[in-house]
Structures are given as structure tokens and as C-alpha cells.
Amino acid sequence: MAKKVLICDDKPYVLESVGFVAREEGYDVVTAENGEDALRMARAEMPDLIFLDIMMPAKSGFQVCRELKSDPATRGIYIILLTAMGQERDEQEGLQCGAEEYMTKPFSPRGLRKKLHQLLD
């Protein structure tokens, strides 16, 4: 059974580009365009990996990450914050709220492929 990746971003081109790379590598992809949908999709789909933007409508990626990591049912999901926010304090906050990794946009498709296989294979 294919591993599942949830991509959460309010920018359609990010959903499209990250989704394309993940699908091309054989993973199932689900998407969410705001923080509320991200929480709902994470709980319904139980993905193996979440790419989570920080600046989103409804709830920020930081809030979503905290909620998922504080819930025993979703605590084990691997979360990568994928964001344009490259300040060190943003990265520290992201790791403090429970994210396993912090990646900044723009990202390289090759790096994304490598990361997917490293975490999911």
C-alpha cells in the first residue's frame, strides 16, 4: 500500500508542485488549503507525512502542528514545515511546536524527492 502525504498550503501552485513530485514518486497525496482543513484531513486520512505551510487562513501551521502533536492519535505523524518564513526565530518556533523538520521555499524538486524517499521508504 502506498504511503500517504498530506500537503497543506493556501497557494495552489505549492499544492500542485509538491503534489506532483510526491505522486510521481508513487505516494498517495491529499491536500488542504487552510489550517482547519489541514487538521480535519490529518485526522481523517492519517498520513505518513505532512508538509505544512505556516501562514495559512483559519489556523497557522504552528497551531495545526501543536494540535496534532498534542493528540495521541496524530502525534506520530512526521511533520515538515514548508514555508517562505526563513528567520531563525520562525524555525525555532516551528521545532518547539513539534515539527520534525523545517524547510524553506523555494524548494528543489530533487531535494523533495530525496526527502520523501528518505522518510517513507
URBEL-V436819 format. One record per pair of residues at least 4 apart in sequence whose C-alpha atoms are under 6 Angstrom apart, sorted by the first residue. I is the first residue (numbers start at 1). J is the second residue. D is the distance in whole Angstrom. If there is no record, write none. Layout:
BEGIN
i=<I/I>
j=<J/J>
d=<D/D>
END
This chain:
BEGIN
i=<2/3/4/4/4/4/4/5/5/5/5/6/6/6/6/7/7/7/8/8/8/8/8/8/9/9/10/10/10/13/14/15/16/19/20/22/23/32/32/34/34/34/35/35/35/36/37/38/41/42/48/49/49/49/50/51/51/51/52/52/52/53/53/53/53/54/54/55/56/61/66/68/68/69/71/79/79/80/80/80/80/81/81/82/82/83/83/84/84/94/95/116/117>
j=<27/27/27/28/29/47/48/29/47/49/50/29/30/31/50/31/50/51/31/32/33/38/52/53/33/53/33/34/56/17/18/19/20/23/24/27/27/37/38/56/57/58/58/59/60/58/41/42/45/46/77/77/78/79/79/80/81/82/61/81/82/61/81/82/83/60/61/60/60/65/97/74/75/75/75/99/100/99/100/101/102/102/103/103/104/104/105/104/105/99/99/120/121>
d=<5/5/6/5/6/5/5/5/5/5/6/6/5/5/5/5/6/5/6/5/6/6/5/6/5/5/4/6/6/6/6/6/6/6/6/5/5/5/5/5/5/6/5/4/6/6/6/6/6/5/6/6/5/6/5/5/6/6/6/5/6/5/6/5/5/5/4/5/5/6/5/5/6/4/6/5/6/6/6/5/6/5/6/5/6/5/5/5/5/6/5/6/5>
END
